[in-house]
């Protein structure tokens, strides 16, 4: 009985040393592979979900490799500018679009987005924000802005 109490006490004291950010991500809507890729890239130091209660998370083949990647609505902690974190499933690479990083259209933030279908099974990020609409698409090396044409 004493061993059981000692083991329980050890677990309680060990868990109290967990970093608060780790605890808050236990209920994350992200798959484990995406959450660990974000942690490995140092994402949590500079960014956070745009909403703590119901983060916008969407899945689609953004990289064109046949696997579902994940796109998460984020804000940068320093300026509270909106954007996306995109995690590619195949190589676990993390790509920040907006949230203080230039889009290629002269802006560094956006908030109104969703995934849409491109040719075949591939997806792109559809942005309808302010007075500008367009797509954010993977060109094989980076995400680029493709404005709507009239």
C-alpha positions in Angstrom: 0.0 0.0 0.0 2.9 2.3 0.8 4.4 1.7 -2.6 1.1 2.6 -4.3 0.9 5.9 -2.4 4.5 6.7 -3.1 3.9 6.0 -6.8 0.8 8.2 -6.9 2.6 11.0 -5.1 5.5 10.8 -7.6 3.1 11.1 -10.5 1.4 14.1 -9.0 4.6 15.9 -8.3 6.1 15.0 -11.7 3.0 16.3 -13.6 3.0 19.6 -11.7 6.3 20.4 -13.6 4.6 20.3 -17.0 4.8 23.5 -19.0 1.4 25.2 -19.2 1.5 25.2 -23.0 1.8 21.5 -23.0 -1.2 21.1 -20.8 -3.3 23.4 -23.0 -2.5 21.4 -26.1 -3.8 18.1 -24.6 -7.3 18.9 -26.0 -5.8 20.1 -29.3 -7.9 19.6 -32.4 -4.6 18.8 -34.3 -3.5 15.3 -35.0 -0.4 14.3 -32.9 1.9 14.4 -35.9 1.0 18.0 -36.7 1.2 19.1 -33.0 4.7 17.6 -32.6 5.9 19.2 -35.9 4.7 22.6 -34.6 6.5 22.0 -31.3 9.7 20.9 -33.1 9.7 24.0 -35.3 9.4 26.3 -32.2 5.9 27.5 -33.3 4.4 27.9 -29.9 7.0 30.6 -28.9 5.8 33.1 -31.5 2.3 32.0 -32.5 -0.9 30.6 -31.1 -4.4 29.5 -32.3 -6.6 32.4 -33.4 -9.2 31.1 -31.0 -8.5 29.2 -27.8 -12.1 27.9 -27.5 -12.7 26.7 -31.1 -9.7 27.0 -33.4 -10.3 26.8 -37.1 -8.5 23.7 -38.4 -9.0 22.3 -41.9 -7.6 19.3 -43.7 -6.8 18.9 -47.4 -4.0 17.9 -49.8 -2.3 21.3 -50.0 1.2 20.0 -51.0 -0.2 17.9 -53.9 1.4 14.6 -52.6 -1.8 12.7 -52.0 -1.7 13.1 -48.2 -3.9 15.3 -46.2 -2.1 18.3 -44.7 -3.5 20.5 -42.0 -4.1 24.3 -42.0 -4.7 26.1 -38.7 -5.9 29.7 -38.1 -3.2 31.5 -36.1 -2.1 34.9 -34.8 1.4 36.1 -34.1 1.8 36.8 -30.4 3.7 40.2 -30.9 1.3 41.9 -33.3 -1.9 39.8 -33.2 -2.0 39.6 -37.0 -4.0 36.7 -38.4 -2.8 34.0 -40.8 -2.2 30.3 -41.2 0.2 27.6 -40.1 0.3 24.8 -42.6 1.8 21.5 -41.7 2.7 19.1 -44.5 1.9 15.5 -43.6 4.7 13.9 -45.6 7.7 15.7 -44.3 6.2 17.4 -41.2 7.3 20.8 -42.5 5.7 23.9 -41.0 4.8 26.9 -43.2 3.6 30.3 -41.8 1.5 32.3 -44.2 0.4 35.8 -43.0 0.5 36.3 -39.2 3.2 38.9 -39.8 4.8 37.2 -42.8 4.3 38.8 -46.2 1.8 37.1 -48.5 3.1 38.4 -51.8 0.2 40.7 -52.2 1.7 43.4 -50.0 -0.1 42.3 -46.9 1.1 40.4 -43.9 -2.3 39.3 -42.4 -5.7 37.8 -43.2 -8.5 36.2 -41.3 -11.3 35.1 -43.7 -10.2 31.8 -45.4 -11.1 28.3 -46.1 -9.8 25.4 -48.2 -11.1 25.0 -51.7 -10.6 22.4 -54.5 -8.1 23.0 -57.2 -7.4 20.8 -60.2 -7.7 17.1 -59.3 -7.7 16.2 -55.6 -5.4 19.1 -54.7 -6.6 21.9 -52.3 -5.7 25.5 -52.0 -6.4 28.2 -49.4 -9.2 30.5 -50.6 -8.9 34.0 -49.1 -11.8 36.5 -49.2 -10.5 39.4 -47.0 -11.0 43.1 -47.1 -11.1 44.2 -50.7 -8.9 41.4 -52.1 -9.7 37.9 -53.0 -7.4 35.1 -54.1 -5.7 31.8 -53.5 -2.7 30.8 -51.5 -1.1 27.8 -53.2 1.9 25.6 -52.9 4.3 25.9 -55.9 6.5 23.0 -54.9 8.9 25.1 -52.7 6.8 27.7 -50.9 3.3 29.1 -50.6 2.5 31.9 -53.1 -0.4 34.4 -53.6 -2.5 34.0 -56.7 -5.0 36.9 -57.0 -8.4 36.4 -58.6 -8.6 37.7 -62.1 -11.5 39.6 -63.6 
